[in-house]
Every structure is written in structure tokens, then in C-alpha cells.
Amino acid sequence: MAWNEPGNNGNDKDPWNNKGGRDQGPPDLDEVFRKYGDRFGGLFGGKKGSSNGGLSGPALVFVLIIAITVWAISGFYTVKEAERGVVLRFGQFHEVAMPGLRWKMTFVDRVIPVDIEAVRSLSASGFMLTEDENVVSVEFVVQYRVTDAYLYRFSVTDADHSLQQALDSALRYVVGHAKMDDVLTKGREQVRQDTWQELEKIITPYNLGIVLTDVNFKDARPPAEVKDAFDDAIAAQEDEERFIREAEAYQREIEPTARGRVTRMTQEAEAYKERVTLEAQGEIARFERLLPEYQAAKEVTRQRLYIDAMEEVLGNTSKVIVDVEGGNNMMYLPLDKIIQQSKENTTPARQRNDVDNLRQQLGTTKNSQLNSANDRYSSDRYNSGRYNQ
């Protein structure tokens, strides 16, 4: 039951201490403050019921000490490792606070943290006019990092906005001095580097306290009205690049083969040279060994050399010529044609048998004819003394 409900005998619980149950309204504020002042004054050695109604000297000192303590504690702050704190005293730059636990005068100093390790980015885009009076849509992105917190905050009004304007100016300058084909296709890297250099040239006098880390050519495209034609041009250029790469790959493939062939031919030539030299040296050695035998028996040596030469010559031909003794005609046997005809009319096994038989017959005839020819040659020519020295 509430204290002010009817029938409640709770007048002693009236927060306004209305005696007799009459509602006399809230008490006077001065009386309340005086009452509580007397109580606190008694705690700190003051007299109750003093007529001044304020705090005594020790109480005021205690309150001031607590206020100063709270003020001092509230001045502690921390600067992160990746930040630098720009300290302003009465609104004017005072110092740059390094990372760690720091203290400032509350209500006097103000600290502005600046991140110097984060990589920030800005972009610039729009339709721009090229040197050959064409319009292209270009989009650039620049990445940068803060190096000096004081310059970044106070060298210009807004460093980020200044960099944005400088990027737009540098980009329009570079695109305005480049041709449309270079901006869209093969000259993109050159445009990117020129924009980077021009941007650094613009922001250097302003001392923005930032450093550029990268400038990216994000996109460049022609107007929608001529996009199809430029797509065809880009496709043709890509085909050209592809053909060049294929030609270079073919060159890299064929060049080692050619070099290997040259090396092989050189080695074969060296081997042929060595073989011919050795054969010549062998012929010289054979001649030097044959010369004493020839001087000792000239006739026999001559006949033997002749027979060896004829055997070598006739052994490499498929034609057989037989000189009939006592006649002026010579018999010609077309051995090559006989063998070819035998190949066409007989089986391989029978063909081999026929060839072997024919060789045996011709060998017998050849040997007999050669013997008779040698006898005649010896009697007719060698004995006549034509080759005697």
C-alpha cells in the first residue's frame, strides 16, 4: 500500500515530511542544501547548523584532490604501433607522439591518430580526349601511404582531396598527349608510367607527407558507338601477337635441329678428311712396300697388279663380256637384264637358285676366259718388251 493512499497511517513516511497529513508541497531547496551541508561539514570538522551553508576548507581540498586525480588519470592514452599521434595544444600543433603509452592534458591537448602503415587508394575516371581527337573512358587507381603525419594533416587542407585532384590532372594530361590506340592496346604500360611520373611531379611541391606505392591502369575502353570496331582491332592485334609467338616458338624449335645438323656435317667432314688422309697414308705405305718387290721382279709384279685391277673393275659391274679365243668378236652377257627378267617370271626361291646357277656358270667361263686372256696378254705384250725398262 502506498504511503499516500486513504486510510494509510503513514504520515511518518512522507518524503516531504508533511506533518499532520497535509500536502504542503516540496520543501525549500535552500533548506535542503543547508541541511546536507551541515551533515558533510560535521564529517570534515565543521559545525552543524552553521549559517554559511557551504563546504568547509578541508572538504573543499578533498574535492579538489579527487577532481585533479580524475583529470590526471583521464589524460593517459595509447598510440598504436602503426600510428603516429598529432598533438594539438589549445588548437595549435605541439608535437608528434610516438607509439606507446602517453599522457596529455585533458581539455588542453587533443591527439589526432594517423595511420602511417596502411596502404590507401584513390581512383580517377571519366571520358578524356586523346591526342588524335578521340574520346576514351579511362579509370585509374593510385595507392599511397602516409610518411609524415604532421604534413599529412597540416600541409594542405585535405591531403586526400588534393591527391585526388592531382591524379585527375595528371591522368588527363598524359591521355591528352597519347594516341587512342596506345591508351587502349599496346601503350597502356607507357601511359601508366607517365601518369605516375606526372603525378609525383605535381604533388612534390605541396609536401603532402605521402608516398606513392603503385599506380594501376584499371580500365580503358572506347565509347559504345565504336566499341565493335575496336574489339575487332584488338582481336587482330592479339592474332598478330599470337603469330609472332608461334614464329618465335618455331624458331626456337628449328634452330637446335639446324645446329645439330651443322655439327653432324662438320663431324662427318672431319671423319671423311681423317679417312682420306689415312687411306692416302696407307696407299703410300703400300706403294713403299711394293716398290722393292717391283724392282726385284718387274714382270710378275706387273701381271699381278693388272689382274688385281681387272678383278676390282669387273667385280663391280653386272655385265659380262667374254673374249672368245681365236675370234674377233666378243660375247656380251646382259646379266642385269637377265636377273630382272628372272625376278618378274619366277618365285623368289627359284629366282635365287637361278641366279646362283648363272653365277656359277659365268664364274667358270669368266675364270677360263681370264686365264686365256692373261696368257695372251703376257705373250703378246709383256714378252714383246714394250713395258721393259
Sequence and secondary structure as in RCSB ss.txt:
>XXXX:A:sequence
MAWNEPGNNGNDKDPWNNKGGRDQGPPDLDEVFRKYGDRFGGLFGGKKGSSNGGLSGPALVFVLIIAITVWAISG
FYTVKEAERGVVLRFGQFHEVAMPGLRWKMTFVDRVIPVDIEAVRSLSASGFMLTEDENVVSVEFVVQYRVTDAY
LYRFSVTDADHSLQQALDSALRYVVGHAKMDDVLTKGREQVRQDTWQELEKIITPYNLGIVLTDVNFKDARPPAE
VKDAFDDAIAAQEDEERFIREAEAYQREIEPTARGRVTRMTQEAEAYKERVTLEAQGEIARFERLLPEYQAAKEV
TRQRLYIDAMEEVLGNTSKVIVDVEGGNNMMYLPLDKIIQQSKENTTPARQRNDVDNLRQQLGTTKNSQLNSAND
RYSSDRYNSGRYNQ
>XXXX:A:secstr
  TTSTT   GGG TT  GGG    S  HHHHHHHHHHHHHHHTT  TT SS S  HHHHHHHHHHHHHHHHHTT
EEEE TTEEEEEEETTEEEEEE SEEEE  TTTEEEEEEESSS EEEEEEEEEE TTS EEEEEEEEEEEES HH
HHHHTSS HHHHHHHHHHHHHHHHHHTS HHHHHTTTHHHHHHHHHHHHHHHHGGGT SEEEEEEEEEEEE  GG
GHHHHHHHHHHHHHHHHHHHHHHHHHHHHHHHHHHHHHHHHHHHHHHHHHHHHHHHHHHHHHHHHHHHHHH HHH
HHHHHHHHHHHHHHTT S EEEE TT S EEEE HHHHHHHHHHHS HHHHHHHHHHHHHHHHHHHHHHHHHHHH
HHIIIIITTTSS  
